[in-house]
Amino acid sequence: MGDVDLVSAQDVLTVVLTGEIDDELRPGLDAVTAEVDREVRASARPVVVDATAVSFMDSAGAAFLAKLAVAVRPARIAVRPSGPVGFLLQVTRLSEVVDVQPDEHEDEQQDAPGS
């Protein structure tokens, strides 16, 4: 089971995706897409998608990211992907229309003893 939340701060809109992002979550994804569209039109804030806690994403998730990319044009959304999301961004070539940001904690994990 997955979840989608929109966190609205004064300087940025953050979409937080967790768990399994699939067709079952589509109504929530569509609602967040509409809300982001309204918020961006009103304030032109940047949009960041935190997908670092996503364990699975299918075409519903890919379509959601594509719709967000269209909603914020001419700006670009920034996506912080988990491994599965990063792979999906590559094979669908969505990585060409969003800014893929590395996981902020990845370097810390690689530098940890025993890794």
Number of C-alpha atoms within 10 A of each C-alpha: 11 16 15 19 16 18 11 14 9 7 11 15 20 21 20 18 23 19 16 18 26 18 14 12 16 16 10 14 26 16 14 18 21 14 13 22 18 14 17 18 12 9 11 15 19 16 24 22 23 21 24 22 18 20 17 18 23 14 13 17 21 18 15 17 21 15 16 23 21 16 19 20 12 8 16 17 23 19 25 20 22 20 16 16 22 20 14 20 20 12 9 11 11 18 16 10 17 20 16 19 14 14 16 10 9 9 10 10 11 10 9 8 7 6 6
